[in-house]
Amino acid sequence: MQTTWTKKVGDALLAPAIAVAAALVVSSFALLVSGHSPIAAYRAMGSFVASTDSVVTILNRGAPLYVVSLGVAIGFRMNLFNIGADGQYRLGALFAAAASSAYSLPRPLHILTIMLIAMAVGGAWAAIPGVLKVTRNVNEVVSTIMLNFVATGLSAYLLNNYMRNERVENVVETKSVPKSGQLPSLNGLIENFGFHFPRLTVLNGFLPVAMVVGIAFYVLIWRTRFGFDLRMTGASPFAARASGVKPARMIITTIVISGALAGLASTGFLLTDFIKYNETFPLGLPFTGIAVALLGKNHPAGIAAAAFAWSGIEQASRGLLDEKIPPEISRIMLGTLLMSSVIAFEVVRRRNLTNAVRLAGLQAVGRAAGGPLDTETQPPSPAAGATT
Amino acid sequence: MTQAPTTSPPAIELRGIVKRFPGVVANDGVDLTVAPGTIHAIVGENGAGKSTLMKTLYGAHRPDEGEILIAGQHVTFKSPREAIARGIGMVFQHFMLADNLTVWENVVLGDEPGTKARLDRHEARTRLRDLGARYGLRVNPDTYVSELGVGDKQRVEILKVLYRGARIVILDEPTAVLVPQEVGELFTSLRSLTAEGVTIIFISHKLDEVRGVADDITVIRAGRTVGEVKPRDVTARELAQLMVGRELPKPIPRSDAPSETVALRLSDVTVAGVGDLPALDRVNFCVHHGEIIGVAGVEGNGQTELLDVIMGLRPLAGGSIELDGRSINDLSTRDRRDAGIGYIPEDRHKDGCVLSAPLWENVILGHQGSKPFSARGWIDRVAARRRTKDIIADYDVRTPSADVAAVALSGGNQQKLIVGREMTSGPAVLIAAHPTRGVDVGAQAAIWDYIRVARTNGLAVLLISADLEELIALSDTLIVMLRGGIVATLDPNTVSIADLGAHMTGAADGNDG
């Protein structure tokens, strides 16, 4: 059972392929029922997406989505469900926006410190459910969801009373992030290679940040001792504990990283297209991040594919308007894609497990009999261990 | 004590039951005859095949050979459902109750009175009260199971079985979870059950209890029936000898002596248990460098707590643990491991390895804080793979490669990997629980040799094992655990099987009833 590189990739792609096929079938059905031609719809989506402007929009929206999804995924990796990315993201954005105009620094440092502020605030907010879980065994799913509501109220209060730009009368918003704190666009860099952007099309500078975070995520999870402890805790908390992992410390560290990434994600908008925090600031992202982490199987490469596919479908759905098809059909597509992925992942996982156990069974039969009669404490089939 | 009516056919007769699992014969020709309306105890060591036999009777699996007769009629059960239909019910050691349902809801679950659409609550409560009154198993039907104590939960389990019409009730180690007073209550209930004509099969390895409650005793050893006795005809010592059986092996004499330096010292170590009884009660012993201390004892007498408390996985309620003269009371599990304590856990699937992770990651497990596996927080995958390949070769781990998931290995091979991992990390002290459990004979001998060589080189070993042969073959000194305390310190060179059995079962103190 030498796992070759190609087989590994094939296995990884099998489930998504099944999921995409299922999603296409279901949304085609939904289109037919509502009296539209699926072929026309997909063609409209395809042609709409195939423009520089669309691709840039997908990248601009996909990059923060990617970062917030990584934050969710790091928790998922050890079965820690941080559903509070929404609040962490929101507070991170608000504090970063309000603080950014209060000091000035040369550009790279200013950008970096704003990002650190967003991460610190997101991380600190996430630490609350972490501490509650460790000290009082409060389920983090419940506490993070509840803290989302607290964060919504808190951010509105802080914005109204302390962080509002008083010089603007009609709108409640923070001051703008100074020029030195804004991420430069990548247009100039790419035009050096002879590519020309249409007018008003701006590729945001957050994309490289997202790439760095993705690589850092991979290195942290698969190459460091912390990542080893984290993965082992996720796979088998008892074995991890027996190996010396400190559960409390792992929980706090992981949820703080998770929150910090949610905070960082908000700067993907704050330091680019939006510049200030007000009610138009994009907020739906963190919840989408949960779905994207799930779709990407908590792996940085998978999440990258999922994040950009997700924002791709959202962008493409705007093309449906030309065909007089309600763009909400894309919601059905995303929904079924998510659901069929979860099912397909599970089916493929069980198939792989069965294969592994079958192999083990053959080995057990092949062994000479005469071992200790130990069937009470040791199940005859290794499948018993596989149920975890 | 109820006397069995002798005229009717036996309630249960098992003839020549053989059950094989891959690589293991769990039951190798078991005969069992149970008279109706009696309490029949089945005793045997851990792994003797008691549970396998009962699962056969309960229809959880089918025997490879042999026949089952219920009230004189041949039966074959394809599933527990069919066994229940024939009036056989089983109460498992681990309760299967829904905490957030009431007692009556738990009892009727899966067999609800009323029509398909309507659940007859009144009927359910009435039938439950009647059952309780008839058999002396009183529980309030409307209490939530989460509010019940262990003894009450067990009563609910028994009621569940009786509610389904069982006339034969199998109890798998029912006293393991009970405190002494509850044991008394359970036995009273069992007697009133037999008075009503119910037949009880009682699996246990606590001989004093068995002698107190059973009408007949069948002893099983190594998958075979080795004796059928009446409790009044045997002493606990004789029963212990029947149960443990074989002559003890002679330990291999060693030329060198253990060093004088203490590696691990436990002073008055106490661990809280369920209720008032401590799980470990003022345990004292020390392990010298170059010495193997073997812990004998029936499982569930504090061995798990002893392992946990040494590894820092369970809080110390009193006393102290010292490693090389330095207290490790306040050290974390990781610090204890890094300080040189190797650990082979009791339950390899739960604590010993991560089944979904590849072998090379499992080899890092527990040693991720030290060289060669990590340096300054980075995992050295190359070193881990190299070490894994060495272990695979030296410990004869049968695996296609170091990259397969641990789940793909058989239990014995997983165990060899774990032993190899702990031994190659060069520990100063090794805490080993059942190091060769599930391992084939050849590899067992190899593992023993590795441990002996390491001992000669100064390793201090605390060996907990259910395998007496292993204990005798390896230990320099044997200590016996019973009810959370150490009841005897024995010399493996001179100890007799009767002595050891008597100490393990508590028969030596004369408290055998």
Chai-1 contact restraints between the chains, C-beta under 6 A:
chainA,res_idxA,chainB,res_idxB,connection_type,confidence,min_distance_angstrom,max_distance_angstrom,comment,restraint_id
A,M1,B,P400,contact,1.0,0.0,6.0,A-B,restraint_1
A,R223,B,I379,contact,1.0,0.0,6.0,A-B,restraint_2
A,T224,B,G377,contact,1.0,0.0,6.0,A-B,restraint_3
A,T224,B,W378,contact,1.0,0.0,6.0,A-B,restraint_4
A,R225,B,Q368,contact,1.0,0.0,6.0,A-B,restraint_5
A,R225,B,S374,contact,1.0,0.0,6.0,A-B,restraint_6
A,R225,B,G377,contact,1.0,0.0,6.0,A-B,restraint_7
A,R225,B,I379,contact,1.0,0.0,6.0,A-B,restraint_8
A,F228,B,Q368,contact,1.0,0.0,6.0,A-B,restraint_9
A,F228,B,I379,contact,1.0,0.0,6.0,A-B,restraint_10
A,M232,B,V354,contact,1.0,0.0,6.0,A-B,restraint_11
A,A235,B,V354,contact,1.0,0.0,6.0,A-B,restraint_12
A,A235,B,S356,contact,1.0,0.0,6.0,A-B,restraint_13
A,A235,B,A357,contact,1.0,0.0,6.0,A-B,restraint_14
A,S236,B,V354,contact,1.0,0.0,6.0,A-B,restraint_15
A,F238,B,K350,contact,1.0,0.0,6.0,A-B,restraint_16
A,F238,B,D351,contact,1.0,0.0,6.0,A-B,restraint_17
A,A239,B,D351,contact,1.0,0.0,6.0,A-B,restraint_18
A,A239,B,V354,contact,1.0,0.0,6.0,A-B,restraint_19
A,A242,B,P345,contact,1.0,0.0,6.0,A-B,restraint_20
A,A242,B,D351,contact,1.0,0.0,6.0,A-B,restraint_21
A,S243,B,L365,contact,1.0,0.0,6.0,A-B,restraint_22
A,S243,B,G366,contact,1.0,0.0,6.0,A-B,restraint_23
A,G244,B,T333,contact,1.0,0.0,6.0,A-B,restraint_24
A,G244,B,R334,contact,1.0,0.0,6.0,A-B,restraint_25
A,G244,B,R337,contact,1.0,0.0,6.0,A-B,restraint_26
A,A356,B,A405,contact,1.0,0.0,6.0,A-B,restraint_27
A,A356,B,V407,contact,1.0,0.0,6.0,A-B,restraint_28
A,A356,B,A408,contact,1.0,0.0,6.0,A-B,restraint_29
A,L359,B,A408,contact,1.0,0.0,6.0,A-B,restraint_30
A,A360,B,A408,contact,1.0,0.0,6.0,A-B,restraint_31
A,A360,B,S410,contact,1.0,0.0,6.0,A-B,restraint_32
A,Q363,B,R398,contact,1.0,0.0,6.0,A-B,restraint_33
A,Q363,B,S410,contact,1.0,0.0,6.0,A-B,restraint_34
A,A364,B,P22,contact,1.0,0.0,6.0,A-B,restraint_35
A,A364,B,G23,contact,1.0,0.0,6.0,A-B,restraint_36
A,A364,B,S410,contact,1.0,0.0,6.0,A-B,restraint_37
A,V365,B,P22,contact,1.0,0.0,6.0,A-B,restraint_38
A,R367,B,G23,contact,1.0,0.0,6.0,A-B,restraint_39
A,A369,B,G23,contact,1.0,0.0,6.0,A-B,restraint_40
A,G370,B,V441,contact,1.0,0.0,6.0,A-B,restraint_41
A,G371,B,G23,contact,1.0,0.0,6.0,A-B,restraint_42
A,G371,B,V24,contact,1.0,0.0,6.0,A-B,restraint_43
A,G371,B,D440,contact,1.0,0.0,6.0,A-B,restraint_44
A,L373,B,G47,contact,1.0,0.0,6.0,A-B,restraint_45
A,L373,B,A222,contact,1.0,0.0,6.0,A-B,restraint_46
A,L373,B,G223,contact,1.0,0.0,6.0,A-B,restraint_47
A,D374,B,G47,contact,1.0,0.0,6.0,A-B,restraint_48
A,D374,B,R437,contact,1.0,0.0,6.0,A-B,restraint_49
A,D374,B,G438,contact,1.0,0.0,6.0,A-B,restraint_50
A,T375,B,F21,contact,1.0,0.0,6.0,A-B,restraint_51
A,T375,B,V24,contact,1.0,0.0,6.0,A-B,restraint_52
A,T375,B,A26,contact,1.0,0.0,6.0,A-B,restraint_53
A,T375,B,T52,contact,1.0,0.0,6.0,A-B,restraint_54
A,E376,B,N46,contact,1.0,0.0,6.0,A-B,restraint_55
A,E376,B,G47,contact,1.0,0.0,6.0,A-B,restraint_56
A,E376,B,S51,contact,1.0,0.0,6.0,A-B,restraint_57
A,Q378,B,G411,contact,1.0,0.0,6.0,A-B,restraint_58
A,Q378,B,G438,contact,1.0,0.0,6.0,A-B,restraint_59
A,P380,B,F21,contact,1.0,0.0,6.0,A-B,restraint_60
A,G385,B,H349,contact,1.0,0.0,6.0,A-B,restraint_61
A,G385,B,L355,contact,1.0,0.0,6.0,A-B,restraint_62
A,A386,B,V407,contact,1.0,0.0,6.0,A-B,restraint_63
